[in-house]
């Protein structure tokens, strides 16, 4: 009787499945262009959204500085997101630090890759969302340095692990610029010097 009842349930499930209307899925490319930025820029620009760019990548390495100077802002943005939003390693355990969306990021928690104290994390572009900074500092015990010139906040110590600076990143090596909106931008090398981190490894 039990086997018969199970069989009836299975048959009913199969009949219900067959009666459903087929699900129409969005069309997805079977193959993606080879990750050669120059040869495939137009194809990527037309067919690949920023979401797909983050999922599939576009470049395996950053072009040299002279080449970057010849690219438009749009092209540089594509390289930036492709390179930073895609992982270069196989990670078996990812932990989400911060909110889902722009406020959070994933950190590889595999034994050989996870941040280990003493560790440093730089976080640029906070947008009033410190969820990534707070969680990564708390969970891994890293010193987190947060930067955003657009927030109406002065430089302050947010917690024992998180320090906020009202400056941004930009420009060429050694540059410090102030824009019309009052934003102060430092090059990454300048920021490292400012924090006395020139001989310290960056973990994230």
TAHU-V841172 format. One record per residue. N is the residue number from 1. SS is DSSP state (H for helix, E for strand, L for the rest). PSI is psi in whole degrees, 0 to 359 (none if undefined). NEAR is the number of other ideal C-beta (glycine too) atoms within 12 Angstrom. Layout:
n ss psi near
N SS PSI NEAR
N SS PSI NEAR
//
This chain:
n ss psi near
1 L 320 7
2 H 316 8
3 H 319 9
4 H 317 10
5 H 318 11
6 H 321 12
7 H 320 13
8 H 319 14
9 H 316 14
10 H 315 14
11 H 319 14
12 H 321 14
13 H 319 14
14 H 316 13
15 H 319 12
16 H 322 11
17 H 318 13
18 H 329 11
19 H 346 10
20 L 149 10
21 L 142 7
22 L 142 8
23 L 130 7
24 L 115 6
25 L 152 6
26 L 145 9
27 L 129 7
28 L 138 14
29 L 137 16
30 L 324 6
31 L 151 10
32 L 154 20
33 L 150 25
34 L 142 17
35 L 61 24
36 L 105 18
37 H 315 31
38 H 314 19
39 H 331 13
40 H 12 23
41 H 313 26
42 H 318 15
43 H 316 19
44 H 318 31
45 H 323 20
46 H 322 12
47 H 339 19
48 L 120 27
49 L 170 18
50 H 325 19
51 H 312 13
52 H 326 24
53 H 318 30
54 H 326 23
55 H 320 18
56 H 340 25
57 L 166 28
58 L 320 40
59 L 147 33
60 L 341 15
61 L 158 17
62 L 131 18
63 L 166 24
64 L 165 10
65 H 320 12
66 H 321 9
67 H 319 16
68 H 325 22
69 L 341 13
70 L 352 13
71 L 151 22
72 L 167 13
73 H 322 11
74 H 318 15
75 H 320 25
76 H 323 24
77 H 320 20
78 H 317 32
79 H 316 30
80 H 308 26
81 H 322 26
82 H 316 34
83 H 316 24
84 H 331 22
85 L 0 24
86 L 140 23
87 L 149 20
88 L 1 16
89 L 162 13
90 L 120 11
91 L 125 18
92 L 340 14
93 L 108 16
94 E 134 18
95 E 130 23
96 E 121 20
97 E 118 32
98 L 184 29
99 L 157 18
100 L 131 13
101 L 206 12
102 L 337 18
103 L 343 23
104 L 163 24
105 E 162 31
106 E 141 24
107 E 134 31
108 E 122 24
109 L 12 21
110 L 148 18
111 L 317 11
112 L 351 13
113 L 340 23
114 L 147 26
115 L 136 29
116 L 134 18
117 L 143 15
118 L 134 15
119 L 154 25
120 E 136 30
121 E 129 37
122 E 132 37
123 E 113 41
124 E 133 30
125 L 70 27
126 L 317 34
127 L 37 24
128 L 17 18
129 L 101 23
130 L 15 32
131 H 318 27
132 H 313 36
133 H 314 40
134 H 314 28
135 H 317 29
136 H 323 38
137 H 321 35
138 H 314 22
139 H 316 24
140 H 349 29
141 L 23 22
142 L 155 36
143 E 119 31
144 E 130 42
145 E 114 38
146 E 139 43
147 E 135 36
148 L 112 30
149 L 349 30
150 L 344 20
151 L 144 24
152 L 65 12
153 L 142 20
154 L 166 14
155 L 130 19
156 E 162 14
157 E 112 17
158 L 321 26
159 L 184 20
160 L 336 13
161 L 342 29
162 E 126 30
163 E 129 28
164 E 139 28
165 E 133 32
166 L 47 22
167 L 164 37
168 E 178 33
169 E 142 31
170 L 175 25
171 L 180 21
172 L 171 18
173 L 128 16
174 L 354 14
175 L 144 18
176 E 121 24
177 E 149 21
178 E 125 16
179 L 170 15
180 L 326 7
181 L 1 12
182 L 6 15
183 L 131 23
184 E 122 28
185 E 133 28
186 E 150 31
187 L 161 21
188 H 322 27
189 H 322 19
190 H 320 26
191 H 318 32
192 H 320 22
193 H 319 17
194 H 324 22
195 L 2 25
196 L 43 11
197 L 16 21
198 L 337 14
199 L 18 10
200 L 140 18
201 L 142 16
202 L 127 23
203 L 330 26
204 L none 30
//
